[in-house]
Amino acid sequence: KRLNINDKKVVRNETIIGGIVSELIMSFIVIAGISIGKFATEPKMLVYALKPYGSFAPYIISSGFIFSGFLALVVVSLASMWGITEALNIRVKFTGKIKDLRYFYIIFLSESLPAAILTIFIGNNLINYAIELMVIFVIVLIPTGLILGLMLSNRKIMKDHMPSKSFLILYWFMLFAVEFSGIINLISIV
């Protein structure tokens, strides 16, 4: 986007709006899924919930599963690819030439292929595995959240970009809330 430090407020607002909108959409989907889930024990029963759409219902539900799967694959893989290349100081040039994108493809495929293979071998009951993994990931992210919070709170590191006290309070409160709910969910699974 060719942003600089002066664009910090715009980027922050964009992130907040994107986060709120995505959380609202996710909440609506979860609520609708729970409502449908009371009656649907397998995917073809979800098609029945879309009965008003007639013969298009199977195509709508199938498209939703396929597109959401690809979206998740791309978002997660690209986000972690960005993190890995940043951490290893690898420069990825998006010039369109395969030579310049070799690290991108290596990292992207090294994440995506094992996920696809694992999904094929696990087979049934992927929803339960996904939910359990989400709960475990919340616990695994405790050190990252703590380190980030400590860095944000350190004036020597942040210098002129030190966040406000209200932002730091909100950060620590949200980190505690997320981790606490993750621990409670982990206890309920075990």
C-alpha contacts under 8 A as a table, 3 or more apart, distances in Angstrom:
res1	aa1	res2	aa2	distance
3	L	6	N	7.84
3	L	7	D	6.04
4	N	7	D	5.61
4	N	8	K	7.40
5	I	8	K	5.48
6	N	9	K	7.48
7	D	10	V	5.36
7	D	11	V	6.18
8	K	11	V	5.20
8	K	12	R	6.01
9	K	12	R	5.05
9	K	13	N	6.14
10	V	13	N	5.19
10	V	14	E	6.08
11	V	14	E	4.97
11	V	15	T	6.07
12	R	15	T	5.10
12	R	16	I	6.19
13	N	16	I	5.07
13	N	17	I	6.12
14	E	17	I	5.25
14	E	18	G	6.03
15	T	18	G	5.07
15	T	19	G	5.95
16	I	19	G	5.09
16	I	20	I	6.14
17	I	20	I	5.22
17	I	21	V	6.10
18	G	21	V	5.23
18	G	22	S	5.99
19	G	22	S	5.24
19	G	23	E	6.02
20	I	23	E	5.16
20	I	24	L	6.13
21	V	24	L	5.13
21	V	25	I	6.22
22	S	25	I	5.12
22	S	26	M	6.04
23	E	26	M	4.98
23	E	27	S	5.97
24	L	27	S	5.03
24	L	28	F	6.19
25	I	28	F	5.18
25	I	29	I	6.22
26	M	29	I	5.09
26	M	30	V	6.12
27	S	30	V	5.09
27	S	31	I	6.09
28	F	31	I	5.14
28	F	32	A	6.03
29	I	32	A	5.09
29	I	33	G	5.82
30	V	33	G	4.90
30	V	34	I	6.04
31	I	34	I	5.21
31	I	35	S	6.26
32	A	35	S	5.08
32	A	36	I	6.11
33	G	36	I	5.06
33	G	37	G	5.58
34	I	37	G	4.77
34	I	38	K	6.39
35	S	38	K	5.71
35	S	39	F	7.65
36	I	39	F	5.62
36	I	40	A	5.95
36	I	46	L	7.01
36	I	49	A	6.86
37	G	40	A	4.71
37	G	41	T	6.62
38	K	41	T	7.70
39	F	45	M	7.65
40	A	43	P	7.17
40	A	45	M	4.97
40	A	46	L	5.86
41	T	45	M	6.78
42	E	45	M	5.62
42	E	46	L	7.11
43	P	46	L	5.16
43	P	47	V	6.99
44	K	47	V	5.21
44	K	48	Y	6.98
44	K	58	P	7.66
45	M	48	Y	5.02
45	M	49	A	6.80
46	L	49	A	5.11
46	L	50	L	6.83
46	L	61	I	7.37
47	V	50	L	5.14
47	V	51	K	6.62
47	V	57	A	5.43
47	V	58	P	5.46
47	V	61	I	6.41
48	Y	51	K	4.98
48	Y	57	A	7.61
50	L	53	Y	5.77
50	L	54	G	7.53
50	L	57	A	5.41
51	K	54	G	5.35
51	K	57	A	6.38
52	P	57	A	7.94
53	Y	56	F	5.65
53	Y	57	A	5.38
54	G	57	A	5.81
55	S	58	P	6.99
56	F	59	Y	5.34
56	F	60	I	6.15
57	A	60	I	5.08
57	A	61	I	6.25
58	P	61	I	5.35
58	P	62	S	5.98
59	Y	62	S	5.08
59	Y	63	S	5.87
60	I	63	S	5.20
60	I	64	G	6.16
61	I	64	G	5.04
61	I	65	F	6.35
62	S	65	F	5.22
62	S	66	I	6.17
63	S	66	I	5.11
63	S	67	F	5.84
64	G	67	F	5.35
64	G	68	S	5.88
65	F	68	S	5.36
65	F	69	G	6.02
66	I	69	G	5.20
66	I	70	F	6.27
67	F	70	F	5.15
67	F	71	L	5.97
68	S	71	L	4.98
68	S	72	A	6.04
69	G	72	A	5.20
69	G	73	L	6.14
70	F	73	L	4.97
70	F	74	V	6.09
71	L	74	V	5.24
71	L	75	V	5.99
72	A	75	V	5.19
72	A	76	V	5.87
73	L	76	V	5.50
73	L	77	S	5.85
73	L	112	S	7.07
74	V	77	S	5.27
74	V	78	L	5.76
75	V	78	L	5.34
75	V	79	A	5.94
76	V	79	A	5.20
76	V	80	S	6.14
77	S	80	S	5.29
77	S	81	M	5.85
77	S	108	F	5.90
77	S	111	E	6.51
77	S	112	S	6.92
78	L	81	M	4.90
78	L	82	W	6.03
78	L	108	F	7.00
79	A	82	W	5.18
79	A	83	G	6.34
80	S	83	G	4.88
80	S	84	I	5.99
81	M	84	I	5.10
81	M	85	T	6.07
81	M	104	F	7.09
81	M	107	I	6.08
81	M	108	F	6.43
82	W	85	T	5.30
82	W	86	E	6.06
83	G	86	E	5.12
83	G	87	A	6.04
84	I	87	A	5.12
84	I	88	L	6.07
85	T	88	L	5.15
85	T	89	N	5.66
85	T	90	I	4.73
85	T	91	R	6.83
85	T	92	V	7.56
86	E	89	N	4.95
86	E	90	I	6.33
86	E	91	R	7.87
87	A	90	I	7.84
90	I	103	Y	7.98
92	V	100	D	6.68
92	V	101	L	6.21
92	V	103	Y	6.74
92	V	104	F	6.58
93	K	100	D	5.43
93	K	101	L	6.30
94	F	97	K	7.61
94	F	100	D	6.87
94	F	101	L	6.54
95	T	100	D	6.74
95	T	101	L	7.89
96	G	100	D	7.49
96	G	101	L	7.51
97	K	100	D	5.50
97	K	101	L	6.59
98	I	101	L	5.03
98	I	102	R	6.08
99	K	102	R	5.54
100	D	103	Y	7.75
101	L	104	F	5.08
101	L	105	Y	6.31
102	R	105	Y	5.21
102	R	106	I	6.10
103	Y	106	I	5.03
103	Y	107	I	6.06
104	F	107	I	5.45
104	F	108	F	5.89
105	Y	108	F	5.03
105	Y	109	L	5.82
106	I	109	L	5.44
106	I	110	S	5.96
107	I	110	S	5.07
107	I	111	E	6.38
108	F	111	E	5.45
108	F	112	S	6.08
109	L	112	S	4.93
109	L	113	L	5.57
110	S	113	L	6.04
110	S	114	P	6.84
111	E	114	P	6.06
111	E	115	A	6.59
112	S	115	A	5.22
112	S	116	A	6.25
113	L	116	A	5.09
113	L	117	I	6.11
114	P	117	I	5.05
114	P	118	L	5.89
115	A	118	L	5.15
115	A	119	T	6.12
116	A	119	T	5.14
116	A	120	I	6.36
117	I	120	I	5.16
117	I	121	F	6.37
118	L	121	F	5.19
118	L	122	I	5.99
119	T	122	I	5.28
119	T	123	G	6.28
119	T	126	L	7.69
120	I	123	G	5.51
122	I	126	L	7.28
123	G	126	L	6.89
125	N	128	N	5.78
125	N	129	Y	6.90
126	L	129	Y	5.07
126	L	130	A	6.06
127	I	130	A	5.06
127	I	131	I	6.21
128	N	131	I	5.18
128	N	132	E	6.14
129	Y	132	E	5.16
129	Y	133	L	6.03
130	A	133	L	5.11
130	A	134	M	6.17
131	I	134	M	5.11
131	I	135	V	6.39
132	E	135	V	5.18
132	E	136	I	6.22
132	E	186	L	7.79
132	E	189	I	7.53
133	L	136	I	4.96
133	L	137	F	5.97
134	M	137	F	5.10
134	M	138	V	6.48
135	V	138	V	5.35
135	V	139	I	6.89
135	V	182	G	5.43
135	V	183	I	7.75
135	V	185	N	6.53
135	V	186	L	6.08
136	I	139	I	5.22
136	I	140	V	6.24
136	I	182	G	7.46
136	I	186	L	7.04
137	F	140	V	4.85
137	F	141	L	6.07
138	V	141	L	5.30
138	V	142	I	6.93
138	V	178	V	7.30
138	V	179	E	6.13
138	V	182	G	5.61
139	I	142	I	5.56
139	I	179	E	6.42
139	I	182	G	6.38
139	I	183	I	6.85
140	V	143	P	7.13
141	L	144	T	5.19
141	L	145	G	6.11
142	I	145	G	5.18
142	I	146	L	6.13
142	I	179	E	6.95
143	P	146	L	5.08
143	P	147	I	6.06
144	T	147	I	5.18
144	T	148	L	6.06
145	G	148	L	5.19
145	G	149	G	6.02
145	G	175	L	6.77
146	L	149	G	5.07
146	L	150	L	6.07
147	I	150	L	5.12
147	I	151	M	6.11
148	L	151	M	5.08
148	L	152	L	6.10
149	G	152	L	5.04
149	G	153	S	6.12
149	G	168	L	7.77
149	G	171	Y	7.31
149	G	172	W	7.08
150	L	153	S	5.05
150	L	154	N	6.23
151	M	154	N	5.21
151	M	157	I	6.50
151	M	158	M	7.35
152	L	155	R	7.74
152	L	157	I	7.64
152	L	158	M	6.45
152	L	162	M	6.93
152	L	163	P	7.04
152	L	168	L	7.61
153	S	158	M	7.77
153	S	162	M	7.46
153	S	163	P	7.77
153	S	168	L	7.08
154	N	157	I	5.52
154	N	158	M	6.23
154	N	162	M	7.88
155	R	158	M	5.07
155	R	159	K	5.24
155	R	162	M	6.26
156	K	159	K	5.50
158	M	161	H	5.18
158	M	162	M	4.98
159	K	162	M	5.93
163	P	167	F	6.17
163	P	168	L	6.71
164	S	167	F	5.19
164	S	168	L	6.40
165	K	168	L	5.05
165	K	169	I	6.11
166	S	169	I	5.06
166	S	170	L	6.11
167	F	170	L	5.06
167	F	171	Y	6.06
168	L	171	Y	4.92
168	L	172	W	6.19
169	I	172	W	5.32
169	I	173	F	6.02
170	L	173	F	5.07
170	L	174	M	5.99
171	Y	174	M	5.26
171	Y	175	L	6.08
172	W	175	L	5.07
172	W	176	F	6.06
173	F	176	F	5.17
173	F	177	A	6.10
174	M	177	A	4.95
174	M	178	V	6.04
175	L	178	V	5.29
175	L	179	E	6.06
176	F	179	E	5.22
176	F	180	F	5.79
177	A	180	F	5.13
177	A	181	S	6.10
178	V	181	S	5.28
178	V	182	G	6.13
179	E	182	G	4.93
179	E	183	I	6.15
180	F	183	I	5.15
180	F	184	I	6.22
181	S	184	I	5.04
181	S	185	N	6.07
182	G	185	N	5.07
182	G	186	L	6.03
183	I	186	L	4.97
183	I	187	I	6.16
184	I	187	I	5.15
184	I	188	S	6.28
185	N	188	S	4.99
185	N	189	I	6.24
186	L	189	I	5.15
186	L	190	V	6.31
187	I	190	V	5.24
